[in-house]
C-alpha cells in the first residue's frame, strides 16, 4: 500500500518541515477543482448514502495508515519519539485535528474571512514538541 519511501522523504528534514510539507501537499491536493467537487458531492451524500459514507471511511482509513507509516519512519530517523502505544494515538490526533483545521480554513475562505494558517503551523509545532 505504501508506494512512498518515507525514510527518503524525511531525510535531512526537521519534524516540523516534514509535517508542514505533508499538510501543505494535502491542502494543495484538496484545492484542485476536480477533487474539491468530488468531496462536495461525497460530503453532501454521506449522511444518507452508505456508498458515500464508505468512500469517506476508506479515505480516512487510508489517511490514518499513511500517516502512521510516516510517523514510523520519523521515529526510525530520530525526528519524533513515540512509545509503541503512543503512535496510534498520535496518528489519530494528528490526522483528525489537521483535517478539522483545514475544514475550518475552508469554511473561512468560503465566507471571505481571514484565514489563520498559523493555527495549523502552531499545532504542528506543539505536536513536534510533544513527541520530541
Backbone as XML, in Angstrom:
<?xml version="1.0"?>
<chain id="A" units="angstrom">
  <residue number="1" name="UNK">
    <atom name="N" x="0.816" y="-1.197" z="0.000"/>
    <atom name="CA" x="0.000" y="0.000" z="0.000"/>
    <atom name="C" x="0.861" y="1.263" z="0.000"/>
  </residue>
  <residue number="2" name="UNK">
    <atom name="N" x="2.002" y="1.250" z="0.681"/>
    <atom name="CA" x="2.860" y="2.428" z="0.753"/>
    <atom name="C" x="3.819" y="2.448" z="-0.424"/>
  </residue>
  <residue number="3" name="UNK">
    <atom name="N" x="3.583" y="3.344" z="-1.390"/>
    <atom name="CA" x="4.469" y="3.451" z="-2.530"/>
    <atom name="C" x="5.552" y="4.496" z="-2.292"/>
  </residue>
  <residue number="4" name="UNK">
    <atom name="N" x="5.391" y="5.315" z="-1.279"/>
    <atom name="CA" x="6.356" y="6.359" z="-0.966"/>
    <atom name="C" x="7.423" y="5.809" z="-0.033"/>
  </residue>
  <residue number="5" name="UNK">
    <atom name="N" x="8.665" y="6.155" z="-0.313"/>
    <atom name="CA" x="9.773" y="5.793" z="0.574"/>
    <atom name="C" x="9.833" y="6.864" z="1.660"/>
  </residue>
  <residue number="6" name="UNK">
    <atom name="N" x="9.172" y="6.586" z="2.776"/>
    <atom name="CA" x="9.076" y="7.577" z="3.845"/>
    <atom name="C" x="10.433" y="7.919" z="4.446"/>
  </residue>
  <residue number="7" name="UNK">
    <atom name="N" x="11.328" y="6.943" z="4.533"/>
    <atom name="CA" x="12.655" y="7.228" z="5.079"/>
    <atom name="C" x="13.381" y="8.250" z="4.199"/>
  </residue>
  <residue number="8" name="UNK">
    <atom name="N" x="13.263" y="8.110" z="2.915"/>
    <atom name="CA" x="13.879" y="9.064" z="1.985"/>
    <atom name="C" x="13.184" y="10.422" z="2.086"/>
  </residue>
  <residue number="9" name="UNK">
    <atom name="N" x="11.862" y="10.408" z="2.217"/>
    <atom name="CA" x="11.086" y="11.641" z="2.304"/>
    <atom name="C" x="11.488" y="12.480" z="3.518"/>
  </residue>
  <residue number="10" name="UNK">
    <atom name="N" x="11.789" y="11.852" z="4.650"/>
    <atom name="CA" x="12.095" y="12.594" z="5.876"/>
    <atom name="C" x="13.584" y="12.926" z="6.016"/>
  </residue>
  <residue number="11" name="UNK">
    <atom name="N" x="14.389" y="12.345" z="5.133"/>
    <atom name="CA" x="15.844" y="12.503" z="5.216"/>
    <atom name="C" x="16.251" y="13.978" z="5.179"/>
  </residue>
  <residue number="12" name="UNK">
    <atom name="N" x="17.113" y="14.360" z="6.125"/>
    <atom name="CA" x="17.675" y="15.711" z="6.212"/>
    <atom name="C" x="16.628" y="16.804" z="6.407"/>
  </residue>
  <residue number="13" name="UNK">
    <atom name="N" x="15.508" y="16.471" z="7.029"/>
    <atom name="CA" x="14.479" y="17.460" z="7.329"/>
    <atom name="C" x="14.181" y="17.433" z="8.825"/>
  </residue>
  <residue number="14" name="UNK">
    <atom name="N" x="13.672" y="18.536" z="9.309"/>
    <atom name="CA" x="13.185" y="18.566" z="10.689"/>
    <atom name="C" x="11.781" y="17.977" z="10.708"/>
  </residue>
  <residue number="15" name="UNK">
    <atom name="N" x="11.325" y="17.601" z="11.890"/>
    <atom name="CA" x="9.963" y="17.074" z="12.036"/>
    <atom name="C" x="8.945" y="18.131" z="11.597"/>
  </residue>
  <residue number="16" name="UNK">
    <atom name="N" x="9.171" y="19.377" z="11.991"/>
    <atom name="CA" x="8.252" y="20.456" z="11.605"/>
    <atom name="C" x="8.187" y="20.613" z="10.092"/>
  </residue>
  <residue number="17" name="UNK">
    <atom name="N" x="9.331" y="20.534" z="9.417"/>
    <atom name="CA" x="9.370" y="20.672" z="7.957"/>
    <atom name="C" x="8.613" y="19.522" z="7.293"/>
  </residue>
  <residue number="18" name="UNK">
    <atom name="N" x="8.833" y="18.296" z="7.762"/>
    <atom name="CA" x="8.151" y="17.141" z="7.190"/>
    <atom name="C" x="6.642" y="17.306" z="7.321"/>
  </residue>
  <residue number="19" name="UNK">
    <atom name="N" x="6.175" y="17.608" z="8.518"/>
    <atom name="CA" x="4.730" y="17.694" z="8.745"/>
    <atom name="C" x="4.109" y="18.897" z="8.043"/>
  </residue>
  <residue number="20" name="UNK">
    <atom name="N" x="4.819" y="20.004" z="7.988"/>
    <atom name="CA" x="4.324" y="21.170" z="7.259"/>
    <atom name="C" x="4.213" y="20.852" z="5.770"/>
  </residue>
  <residue number="21" name="UNK">
    <atom name="N" x="5.223" y="20.186" z="5.211"/>
    <atom name="CA" x="5.173" y="19.793" z="3.793"/>
    <atom name="C" x="3.994" y="18.863" z="3.520"/>
  </residue>
  <residue number="22" name="UNK">
    <atom name="N" x="3.784" y="17.895" z="4.410"/>
    <atom name="CA" x="2.687" y="16.938" z="4.231"/>
    <atom name="C" x="1.341" y="17.663" z="4.252"/>
  </residue>
  <residue number="23" name="UNK">
    <atom name="N" x="1.155" y="18.545" z="5.214"/>
    <atom name="CA" x="-0.110" y="19.275" z="5.323"/>
    <atom name="C" x="-0.312" y="20.189" z="4.111"/>
  </residue>
  <residue number="24" name="UNK">
    <atom name="N" x="0.739" y="20.872" z="3.686"/>
    <atom name="CA" x="0.616" y="21.746" z="2.517"/>
    <atom name="C" x="0.302" y="20.947" z="1.253"/>
  </residue>
  <residue number="25" name="UNK">
    <atom name="N" x="0.915" y="19.793" z="1.095"/>
    <atom name="CA" x="0.624" y="18.936" z="-0.062"/>
    <atom name="C" x="-0.825" y="18.456" z="-0.028"/>
  </residue>
  <residue number="26" name="UNK">
    <atom name="N" x="-1.301" y="18.089" z="1.162"/>
    <atom name="CA" x="-2.690" y="17.646" z="1.320"/>
    <atom name="C" x="-3.652" y="18.791" z="0.995"/>
  </residue>
  <residue number="27" name="UNK">
    <atom name="N" x="-3.327" y="19.991" z="1.485"/>
    <atom name="CA" x="-4.154" y="21.175" z="1.220"/>
    <atom name="C" x="-4.198" y="21.441" z="-0.290"/>
  </residue>
  <residue number="28" name="UNK">
    <atom name="N" x="-3.040" y="21.408" z="-0.943"/>
    <atom name="CA" x="-2.971" y="21.669" z="-2.389"/>
    <atom name="C" x="-3.753" y="20.625" z="-3.185"/>
  </residue>
  <residue number="29" name="UNK">
    <atom name="N" x="-3.630" y="19.366" z="-2.785"/>
    <atom name="CA" x="-4.356" y="18.299" z="-3.478"/>
    <atom name="C" x="-5.865" y="18.536" z="-3.381"/>
  </residue>
  <residue number="30" name="UNK">
    <atom name="N" x="-6.333" y="18.863" z="-2.194"/>
    <atom name="CA" x="-7.771" y="19.064" z="-1.987"/>
    <atom name="C" x="-8.290" y="20.350" z="-2.615"/>
  </residue>
  <residue number="31" name="UNK">
    <atom name="N" x="-7.395" y="21.271" z="-2.958"/>
    <atom name="CA" x="-7.812" y="22.529" z="-3.588"/>
    <atom name="C" x="-8.039" y="22.371" z="-5.093"/>
  </residue>
  <residue number="32" name="UNK">
    <atom name="N" x="-7.572" y="21.286" z="-5.663"/>
    <atom name="CA" x="-7.796" y="21.057" z="-7.094"/>
    <atom name="C" x="-9.302" y="20.946" z="-7.335"/>
  </residue>
  <residue number="33" name="UNK">
    <atom name="N" x="-9.779" y="21.572" z="-8.397"/>
    <atom name="CA" x="-11.227" y="21.670" z="-8.605"/>
    <atom name="C" x="-11.913" y="20.312" z="-8.718"/>
  </residue>
  <residue number="34" name="UNK">
    <atom name="N" x="-11.301" y="19.343" z="-9.400"/>
    <atom name="CA" x="-11.935" y="18.026" z="-9.518"/>
    <atom name="C" x="-12.075" y="17.350" z="-8.155"/>
  </residue>
  <residue number="35" name="UNK">
    <atom name="N" x="-11.032" y="17.434" z="-7.355"/>
    <atom name="CA" x="-11.072" y="16.824" z="-6.014"/>
    <atom name="C" x="-12.081" y="17.566" z="-5.146"/>
  </residue>
  <residue number="36" name="UNK">
    <atom name="N" x="-12.041" y="18.889" z="-5.191"/>
    <atom name="CA" x="-12.963" y="19.693" z="-4.379"/>
    <atom name="C" x="-14.417" y="19.374" z="-4.737"/>
  </residue>
  <residue number="37" name="UNK">
    <atom name="N" x="-14.714" y="19.264" z="-6.014"/>
    <atom name="CA" x="-16.084" y="18.932" z="-6.433"/>
    <atom name="C" x="-16.478" y="17.528" z="-5.995"/>
  </residue>
  <residue number="38" name="UNK">
    <atom name="N" x="-15.544" y="16.600" z="-6.086"/>
    <atom name="CA" x="-15.814" y="15.238" z="-5.636"/>
    <atom name="C" x="-16.169" y="15.229" z="-4.150"/>
  </residue>
  <residue number="39" name="UNK">
    <atom name="N" x="-15.371" y="15.927" z="-3.338"/>
    <atom name="CA" x="-15.635" y="15.947" z="-1.905"/>
    <atom name="C" x="-16.927" y="16.680" z="-1.567"/>
  </residue>
  <residue number="40" name="UNK">
    <atom name="N" x="-17.271" y="17.724" z="-2.323"/>
    <atom name="CA" x="-18.555" y="18.405" z="-2.092"/>
    <atom name="C" x="-19.697" y="17.402" z="-2.229"/>
  </residue>
  <residue number="41" name="UNK">
    <atom name="N" x="-19.632" y="16.613" z="-3.272"/>
    <atom name="CA" x="-20.677" y="15.622" z="-3.514"/>
    <atom name="C" x="-20.695" y="14.557" z="-2.418"/>
  </residue>
  <residue number="42" name="UNK">
    <atom name="N" x="-19.525" y="14.018" z="-2.098"/>
    <atom name="CA" x="-19.435" y="12.946" z="-1.103"/>
    <atom name="C" x="-19.883" y="13.447" z="0.271"/>
  </residue>
  <residue number="43" name="UNK">
    <atom name="N" x="-19.447" y="14.657" z="0.656"/>
    <atom name="CA" x="-19.867" y="15.207" z="1.949"/>
    <atom name="C" x="-21.379" y="15.360" z="2.012"/>
  </residue>
  <residue number="44" name="UNK">
    <atom name="N" x="-21.978" y="15.819" z="0.931"/>
    <atom name="CA" x="-23.423" y="16.016" z="0.917"/>
    <atom name="C" x="-24.175" y="14.690" z="0.977"/>
  </residue>
  <residue number="45" name="UNK">
    <atom name="N" x="-23.634" y="13.670" z="0.355"/>
    <atom name="CA" x="-24.315" y="12.384" z="0.243"/>
    <atom name="C" x="-24.064" y="11.439" z="1.421"/>
  </residue>
  <residue number="46" name="UNK">
    <atom name="N" x="-22.986" y="11.613" z="2.133"/>
    <atom name="CA" x="-22.578" y="10.611" z="3.117"/>
    <atom name="C" x="-23.553" y="10.410" z="4.265"/>
  </residue>
  <residue number="47" name="UNK">
    <atom name="N" x="-24.366" y="11.392" z="4.550"/>
    <atom name="CA" x="-25.318" y="11.294" z="5.659"/>
    <atom name="C" x="-26.383" y="10.238" z="5.373"/>
  </residue>
  <residue number="48" name="UNK">
    <atom name="N" x="-26.783" y="10.124" z="4.122"/>
    <atom name="CA" x="-27.874" y="9.219" z="3.773"/>
    <atom name="C" x="-27.466" y="8.081" z="2.835"/>
  </residue>
  <residue number="49" name="UNK">
    <atom name="N" x="-26.286" y="8.157" z="2.271"/>
    <atom name="CA" x="-25.873" y="7.202" z="1.259"/>
    <atom name="C" x="-24.727" y="6.339" z="1.794"/>
  </residue>
  <residue number="50" name="UNK">
    <atom name="N" x="-24.977" y="5.058" z="2.037"/>
    <atom name="CA" x="-23.921" y="4.189" z="2.573"/>
    <atom name="C" x="-22.684" y="4.119" z="1.676"/>
  </residue>
  <residue number="51" name="UNK">
    <atom name="N" x="-22.861" y="4.197" z="0.376"/>
    <atom name="CA" x="-21.699" y="4.151" z="-0.527"/>
    <atom name="C" x="-20.815" y="5.374" z="-0.342"/>
  </residue>
  <residue number="52" name="UNK">
    <atom name="N" x="-21.420" y="6.539" z="-0.200"/>
    <atom name="CA" x="-20.652" y="7.763" z="0.030"/>
    <atom name="C" x="-19.961" y="7.705" z="1.393"/>
  </residue>
  <residue number="53" name="UNK">
    <atom name="N" x="-20.659" y="7.205" z="2.392"/>
    <atom name="CA" x="-20.060" y="7.055" z="3.720"/>
    <atom name="C" x="-18.883" y="6.086" z="3.672"/>
  </residue>
  <residue number="54" name="UNK">
    <atom name="N" x="-18.999" y="5.022" z="2.878"/>
    <atom name="CA" x="-17.908" y="4.060" z="2.758"/>
    <atom name="C" x="-16.697" y="4.685" z="2.074"/>
  </residue>
  <residue number="55" name="UNK">
    <atom name="N" x="-16.926" y="5.541" z="1.093"/>
    <atom name="CA" x="-15.814" y="6.241" z="0.442"/>
    <atom name="C" x="-15.085" y="7.098" z="1.466"/>
  </residue>
  <residue number="56" name="UNK">
    <atom name="N" x="-15.828" y="7.838" z="2.279"/>
    <atom name="CA" x="-15.196" y="8.677" z="3.308"/>
    <atom name="C" x="-14.461" y="7.832" z="4.340"/>
  </residue>
  <residue number="57" name="UNK">
    <atom name="N" x="-15.055" y="6.732" z="4.733"/>
    <atom name="CA" x="-14.411" y="5.841" z="5.697"/>
    <atom name="C" x="-13.110" y="5.286" z="5.131"/>
  </residue>
  <residue number="58" name="UNK">
    <atom name="N" x="-13.139" y="4.854" z="3.892"/>
    <atom name="CA" x="-11.942" y="4.310" z="3.248"/>
    <atom name="C" x="-10.856" y="5.373" z="3.124"/>
  </residue>
  <residue number="59" name="UNK">
    <atom name="N" x="-11.250" y="6.580" z="2.744"/>
    <atom name="CA" x="-10.279" y="7.677" z="2.640"/>
    <atom name="C" x="-9.659" y="7.989" z="4.000"/>
  </residue>
  <residue number="60" name="UNK">
    <atom name="N" x="-10.470" y="7.997" z="5.043"/>
    <atom name="CA" x="-9.964" y="8.273" z="6.387"/>
    <atom name="C" x="-9.012" y="7.173" z="6.844"/>
  </residue>
  <residue number="61" name="UNK">
    <atom name="N" x="-9.376" y="5.934" z="6.611"/>
    <atom name="CA" x="-8.506" y="4.825" z="6.999"/>
    <atom name="C" x="-7.182" y="4.861" z="6.230"/>
  </residue>
  <residue number="62" name="UNK">
    <atom name="N" x="-7.232" y="5.247" z="4.963"/>
    <atom name="CA" x="-6.007" y="5.384" z="4.171"/>
    <atom name="C" x="-5.137" y="6.497" z="4.737"/>
  </residue>
  <residue number="63" name="UNK">
    <atom name="N" x="-5.749" y="7.627" z="5.067"/>
    <atom name="CA" x="-5.011" y="8.748" z="5.641"/>
    <atom name="C" x="-4.346" y="8.338" z="6.963"/>
  </residue>
  <residue number="64" name="UNK">
    <atom name="N" x="-5.078" y="7.621" z="7.801"/>
    <atom name="CA" x="-4.511" y="7.166" z="9.072"/>
    <atom name="C" x="-3.354" y="6.191" z="8.841"/>
  </residue>
  <residue number="65" name="UNK">
    <atom name="N" x="-3.514" y="5.259" z="7.920"/>
    <atom name="CA" x="-2.466" y="4.284" z="7.636"/>
    <atom name="C" x="-1.204" y="4.971" z="7.102"/>
  </residue>
  <residue number="66" name="UNK">
    <atom name="N" x="-1.381" y="5.884" z="6.146"/>
    <atom name="CA" x="-0.230" y="6.578" z="5.557"/>
    <atom name="C" x="0.481" y="7.439" z="6.605"/>
  </residue>
  <residue number="67" name="UNK">
    <atom name="N" x="-0.285" y="8.090" z="7.448"/>
    <atom name="CA" x="0.321" y="8.929" z="8.489"/>
    <atom name="C" x="1.076" y="8.076" z="9.497"/>
  </residue>
  <residue number="68" name="UNK">
    <atom name="N" x="0.526" y="6.933" z="9.874"/>
    <atom name="CA" x="1.245" y="6.043" z="10.788"/>
    <atom name="C" x="2.553" y="5.559" z="10.153"/>
  </residue>
  <residue number="69" name="UNK">
    <atom name="N" x="2.532" y="5.262" z="8.870"/>
    <atom name="CA" x="3.764" y="4.861" z="8.175"/>
    <atom name="C" x="4.779" y="6.000" z="8.183"/>
  </residue>
  <residue number="70" name="UNK">
    <atom name="N" x="4.308" y="7.227" z="7.965"/>
    <atom name="CA" x="5.192" y="8.390" z="8.015"/>
    <atom name="C" x="5.772" y="8.554" z="9.416"/>
  </residue>
  <residue number="71" name="UNK">
    <atom name="N" x="4.927" y="8.470" z="10.441"/>
    <atom name="CA" x="5.397" y="8.619" z="11.817"/>
    <atom name="C" x="6.397" y="7.524" z="12.193"/>
  </residue>
  <residue number="72" name="UNK">
    <atom name="N" x="6.175" y="6.323" z="11.697"/>
    <atom name="CA" x="7.117" y="5.225" z="11.953"/>
    <atom name="C" x="8.482" y="5.558" z="11.361"/>
  </residue>
  <residue number="73" name="UNK">
    <atom name="N" x="8.488" y="6.091" z="10.152"/>
    <atom name="CA" x="9.758" y="6.494" z="9.527"/>
    <atom name="C" x="10.391" y="7.657" z="10.289"/>
  </residue>
  <residue number="74" name="UNK">
    <atom name="N" x="9.574" y="8.583" z="10.748"/>
    <atom name="CA" x="10.098" y="9.711" z="11.508"/>
    <atom name="C" x="10.711" y="9.236" z="12.821"/>
  </residue>
  <residue number="75" name="UNK">
    <atom name="N" x="10.101" y="8.237" z="13.442"/>
    <atom name="CA" x="10.666" y="7.664" z="14.658"/>
    <atom name="C" x="11.988" y="6.958" z="14.345"/>
  </residue>
  <residue number="76" name="UNK">
    <atom name="N" x="11.997" y="6.158" z="13.286"/>
    <atom name="CA" x="13.215" y="5.441" z="12.883"/>
    <atom name="C" x="14.365" y="6.405" z="12.609"/>
  </residue>
  <residue number="77" name="UNK">
    <atom name="N" x="14.047" y="7.570" z="12.087"/>
    <atom name="CA" x="15.065" y="8.552" z="11.727"/>
    <atom name="C" x="15.318" y="9.589" z="12.825"/>
  </residue>
  <residue number="78" name="UNK">
    <atom name="N" x="14.753" y="9.346" z="14.007"/>
    <atom name="CA" x="15.021" y="10.198" z="15.160"/>
    <atom name="C" x="14.353" y="11.559" z="15.141"/>
  </residue>
  <residue number="79" name="UNK">
    <atom name="N" x="13.323" y="11.740" z="14.313"/>
    <atom name="CA" x="12.657" y="13.037" z="14.247"/>
    <atom name="C" x="11.564" y="13.194" z="15.304"/>
  </residue>
  <residue number="80" name="UNK">
    <atom name="N" x="10.893" y="12.107" z="15.613"/>
    <atom name="CA" x="9.866" y="12.104" z="16.651"/>
    <atom name="C" x="10.082" y="10.886" z="17.527"/>
  </residue>
  <residue number="81" name="UNK">
    <atom name="N" x="9.628" y="10.976" z="18.765"/>
    <atom name="CA" x="9.844" y="9.891" z="19.712"/>
    <atom name="C" x="8.492" y="9.424" z="20.262"/>
  </residue>
  <residue number="82" name="UNK">
    <atom name="N" x="8.029" y="8.295" z="19.734"/>
    <atom name="CA" x="6.778" y="7.707" z="20.202"/>
    <atom name="C" x="7.077" y="6.443" z="20.978"/>
  </residue>
  <residue number="83" name="UNK">
    <atom name="N" x="6.356" y="6.247" z="22.067"/>
    <atom name="CA" x="6.344" y="4.916" z="22.659"/>
    <atom name="C" x="5.444" y="4.068" z="21.781"/>
  </residue>
  <residue number="84" name="UNK">
    <atom name="N" x="5.556" y="2.769" z="21.871"/>
    <atom name="CA" x="4.833" y="1.872" z="20.977"/>
    <atom name="C" x="3.336" y="2.178" z="20.966"/>
  </residue>
  <residue number="85" name="UNK">
    <atom name="N" x="2.738" y="2.316" z="22.135"/>
    <atom name="CA" x="1.288" y="2.548" z="22.212"/>
    <atom name="C" x="0.907" y="3.955" z="21.760"/>
  </residue>
  <residue number="86" name="UNK">
    <atom name="N" x="1.833" y="4.899" z="21.858"/>
    <atom name="CA" x="1.531" y="6.292" z="21.534"/>
    <atom name="C" x="1.341" y="6.548" z="20.049"/>
  </residue>
  <residue number="87" name="UNK">
    <atom name="N" x="1.953" y="5.757" z="19.204"/>
    <atom name="CA" x="1.944" y="6.086" z="17.774"/>
    <atom name="C" x="0.527" y="6.049" z="17.196"/>
  </residue>
  <residue number="88" name="UNK">
    <atom name="N" x="-0.297" y="5.120" z="17.640"/>
    <atom name="CA" x="-1.675" y="5.072" z="17.147"/>
    <atom name="C" x="-2.467" y="6.298" z="17.614"/>
  </residue>
  <residue number="89" name="UNK">
    <atom name="N" x="-2.308" y="6.661" z="18.872"/>
    <atom name="CA" x="-2.988" y="7.842" z="19.403"/>
    <atom name="C" x="-2.484" y="9.102" z="18.706"/>
  </residue>
  <residue number="90" name="UNK">
    <atom name="N" x="-1.178" y="9.209" z="18.530"/>
    <atom name="CA" x="-0.601" y="10.375" z="17.866"/>
    <atom name="C" x="-1.089" y="10.479" z="16.425"/>
  </residue>
  <residue number="91" name="UNK">
    <atom name="N" x="-1.193" y="9.350" z="15.753"/>
    <atom name="CA" x="-1.677" y="9.332" z="14.372"/>
    <atom name="C" x="-3.109" y="9.849" z="14.298"/>
  </residue>
  <residue number="92" name="UNK">
    <atom name="N" x="-3.966" y="9.331" z="15.149"/>
    <atom name="CA" x="-5.363" y="9.757" z="15.158"/>
    <atom name="C" x="-5.477" y="11.232" z="15.512"/>
  </residue>
  <residue number="93" name="UNK">
    <atom name="N" x="-4.765" y="11.642" z="16.548"/>
    <atom name="CA" x="-4.819" y="13.036" z="16.986"/>
    <atom name="C" x="-4.349" y="13.964" z="15.869"/>
  </residue>
  <residue number="94" name="UNK">
    <atom name="N" x="-3.234" y="13.637" z="15.235"/>
    <atom name="CA" x="-2.695" y="14.499" z="14.191"/>
    <atom name="C" x="-3.644" y="14.567" z="12.993"/>
  </residue>
  <residue number="95" name="UNK">
    <atom name="N" x="-4.038" y="13.419" z="12.483"/>
    <atom name="CA" x="-4.888" y="13.383" z="11.277"/>
    <atom name="C" x="-6.207" y="14.122" z="11.471"/>
  </residue>
  <residue number="96" name="UNK">
    <atom name="N" x="-6.904" y="13.798" z="12.523"/>
    <atom name="CA" x="-8.231" y="14.372" z="12.708"/>
    <atom name="C" x="-8.169" y="15.851" z="13.064"/>
  </residue>
  <residue number="97" name="UNK">
    <atom name="N" x="-7.152" y="16.260" z="13.800"/>
    <atom name="CA" x="-7.003" y="17.681" z="14.117"/>
    <atom name="C" x="-6.664" y="18.474" z="12.862"/>
  </residue>
  <residue number="98" name="UNK">
    <atom name="N" x="-5.701" y="17.999" z="12.090"/>
    <atom name="CA" x="-5.331" y="18.695" z="10.853"/>
    <atom name="C" x="-6.531" y="18.748" z="9.906"/>
  </residue>
  <residue number="99" name="UNK">
    <atom name="N" x="-7.228" y="17.645" z="9.785"/>
    <atom name="CA" x="-8.393" y="17.610" z="8.888"/>
    <atom name="C" x="-9.423" y="18.659" z="9.302"/>
  </residue>
  <residue number="100" name="UNK">
    <atom name="N" x="-9.698" y="18.757" z="10.595"/>
    <atom name="CA" x="-10.682" y="19.733" z="11.073"/>
    <atom name="C" x="-10.168" y="21.163" z="10.916"/>
  </residue>
  <residue number="101" name="UNK">
    <atom name="N" x="-8.885" y="21.393" z="11.174"/>
    <atom name="CA" x="-8.330" y="22.735" z="10.985"/>
    <atom name="C" x="-8.395" y="23.159" z="9.515"/>
  </residue>
  <residue number="102" name="UNK">
    <atom name="N" x="-8.177" y="22.213" z="8.606"/>
    <atom name="CA" x="-8.310" y="22.510" z="7.182"/>
    <atom name="C" x="-9.772" y="22.783" z="6.810"/>
  </residue>
  <residue number="103" name="UNK">
    <atom name="N" x="-10.703" y="22.073" z="7.437"/>
    <atom name="CA" x="-12.124" y="22.349" z="7.211"/>
    <atom name="C" x="-12.493" y="23.754" z="7.687"/>
  </residue>
  <residue number="104" name="UNK">
    <atom name="N" x="-11.982" y="24.146" z="8.838"/>
    <atom name="CA" x="-12.232" y="25.497" z="9.357"/>
    <atom name="C" x="-11.649" y="26.534" z="8.399"/>
  </residue>
  <residue number="105" name="UNK">
    <atom name="N" x="-10.440" y="26.267" z="7.917"/>
    <atom name="CA" x="-9.800" y="27.166" z="6.952"/>
    <atom name="C" x="-10.675" y="27.308" z="5.696"/>
  </residue>
  <residue number="106" name="UNK">
    <atom name="N" x="-11.169" y="26.193" z="5.210"/>
    <atom name="CA" x="-12.031" y="26.200" z="4.025"/>
    <atom name="C" x="-13.326" y="26.966" z="4.289"/>
  </residue>
  <residue number="107" name="UNK">
    <atom name="N" x="-13.934" y="26.745" z="5.445"/>
    <atom name="CA" x="-15.165" y="27.466" z="5.796"/>
    <atom name="C" x="-14.923" y="28.972" z="5.864"/>
  </residue>
  <residue number="108" name="UNK">
    <atom name="N" x="-13.786" y="29.366" z="6.406"/>
    <atom name="CA" x="-13.448" y="30.791" z="6.458"/>
    <atom name="C" x="-13.267" y="31.351" z="5.051"/>
  </residue>
  <residue number="109" name="UNK">
    <atom name="N" x="-12.569" y="30.604" z="4.200"/>
    <atom name="CA" x="-12.368" y="31.059" z="2.826"/>
    <atom name="C" x="-13.695" y="31.234" z="2.101"/>
  </residue>
  <residue number="110" name="UNK">
    <atom name="N" x="-14.615" y="30.279" z="2.265"/>
    <atom name="CA" x="-15.923" y="30.366" z="1.608"/>
    <atom name="C" x="-16.740" y="31.564" z="2.082"/>
  </residue>
  <residue number="111" name="UNK">
    <atom name="N" x="-16.454" y="32.022" z="3.277"/>
    <atom name="CA" x="-17.176" y="33.167" z="3.840"/>
    <atom name="C" x="-16.361" y="34.461" z="3.755"/>
  </residue>
  <residue number="112" name="UNK">
    <atom name="N" x="-15.333" y="34.452" z="2.899"/>
    <atom name="CA" x="-14.476" y="35.631" z="2.689"/>
    <atom name="C" x="-13.915" y="36.186" z="3.998"/>
  </residue>
  <residue number="113" name="UNK">
    <atom name="N" x="-13.578" y="35.278" z="4.903"/>
    <atom name="CA" x="-12.990" y="35.673" z="6.178"/>
    <atom name="C" x="-11.487" y="35.451" z="6.113"/>
  </residue>
  <residue number="114" name="UNK">
    <atom name="N" x="-10.756" y="36.160" z="6.963"/>
    <atom name="CA" x="-9.318" y="35.942" z="7.035"/>
    <atom name="C" x="-9.044" y="34.507" z="7.451"/>
  </residue>
  <residue number="115" name="UNK">
    <atom name="N" x="-8.067" y="33.943" z="6.809"/>
    <atom name="CA" x="-7.705" y="32.560" z="7.079"/>
    <atom name="C" x="-6.448" y="32.545" z="7.939"/>
  </residue>
  <residue number="116" name="UNK">
    <atom name="N" x="-6.554" y="31.991" z="9.133"/>
    <atom name="CA" x="-5.428" y="31.961" z="10.051"/>
    <atom name="C" x="-4.658" y="30.653" z="9.881"/>
  </residue>
  <residue number="117" name="UNK">
    <atom name="N" x="-3.711" y="30.653" z="8.944"/>
    <atom name="CA" x="-2.921" y="29.437" z="8.703"/>
    <atom name="C" x="-1.935" y="29.182" z="9.844"/>
  </residue>
  <residue number="118" name="UNK">
    <atom name="N" x="-1.746" y="30.162" z="10.715"/>
    <atom name="CA" x="-0.861" y="29.948" z="11.858"/>
    <atom name="C" x="-1.421" y="28.904" z="12.819"/>
  </residue>
  <residue number="119" name="UNK">
    <atom name="N" x="-2.732" y="28.722" z="12.841"/>
    <atom name="CA" x="-3.329" y="27.696" z="13.708"/>
    <atom name="C" x="-2.754" y="26.324" z="13.382"/>
  </residue>
  <residue number="120" name="UNK">
    <atom name="N" x="-2.667" y="26.025" z="12.094"/>
    <atom name="CA" x="-2.142" y="24.725" z="11.679"/>
    <atom name="C" x="-0.658" y="24.628" z="12.010"/>
  </residue>
  <residue number="121" name="UNK">
    <atom name="N" x="0.085" y="25.669" z="11.687"/>
    <atom name="CA" x="1.521" y="25.642" z="11.983"/>
    <atom name="C" x="1.765" y="25.527" z="13.492"/>
  </residue>
  <residue number="122" name="UNK">
    <atom name="N" x="0.996" y="26.258" z="14.291"/>
    <atom name="CA" x="1.156" y="26.182" z="15.747"/>
    <atom name="C" x="0.832" y="24.787" z="16.267"/>
  </residue>
  <residue number="123" name="UNK">
    <atom name="N" x="-0.167" y="24.143" z="15.679"/>
    <atom name="CA" x="-0.465" y="22.761" z="16.068"/>
    <atom name="C" x="0.705" y="21.845" z="15.725"/>
  </residue>
  <residue number="124" name="UNK">
    <atom name="N" x="1.267" y="22.008" z="14.539"/>
    <atom name="CA" x="2.412" y="21.176" z="14.125"/>
    <atom name="C" x="3.588" y="21.379" z="15.074"/>
  </residue>
  <residue number="125" name="UNK">
    <atom name="N" x="3.879" y="22.612" z="15.419"/>
    <atom name="CA" x="4.978" y="22.900" z="16.348"/>
    <atom name="C" x="4.708" y="22.250" z="17.702"/>
  </residue>
  <residue number="126" name="UNK">
    <atom name="N" x="3.489" y="22.409" z="18.219"/>
    <atom name="CA" x="3.134" y="21.798" z="19.505"/>
    <atom name="C" x="3.203" y="20.280" z="19.457"/>
  </residue>
  <residue number="127" name="UNK">
    <atom name="N" x="2.746" y="19.699" z="18.356"/>
    <atom name="CA" x="2.793" y="18.242" z="18.183"/>
    <atom name="C" x="4.244" y="17.761" z="18.197"/>
  </residue>
  <residue number="128" name="UNK">
    <atom name="N" x="5.096" y="18.449" z="17.458"/>
    <atom name="CA" x="6.506" y="18.067" z="17.418"/>
    <atom name="C" x="7.165" y="18.224" z="18.792"/>
  </residue>
  <residue number="129" name="UNK">
    <atom name="N" x="6.824" y="19.281" z="19.501"/>
    <atom name="CA" x="7.360" y="19.452" z="20.854"/>
    <atom name="C" x="6.902" y="18.351" z="21.786"/>
  </residue>
  <residue number="130" name="UNK">
    <atom name="N" x="5.670" y="17.915" z="21.632"/>
    <atom name="CA" x="5.116" y="16.856" z="22.472"/>
    <atom name="C" x="5.852" y="15.538" z="22.260"/>
  </residue>
  <residue number="131" name="UNK">
    <atom name="N" x="6.195" y="15.244" z="21.012"/>
    <atom name="CA" x="6.811" y="13.951" z="20.693"/>
    <atom name="C" x="8.299" y="14.066" z="20.346"/>
  </residue>
  <residue number="132" name="UNK">
    <atom name="N" x="8.934" y="15.104" z="20.806"/>
    <atom name="CA" x="10.374" y="15.274" z="20.584"/>
    <atom name="C" x="11.160" y="14.873" z="21.802"/>
  </residue>
</chain>
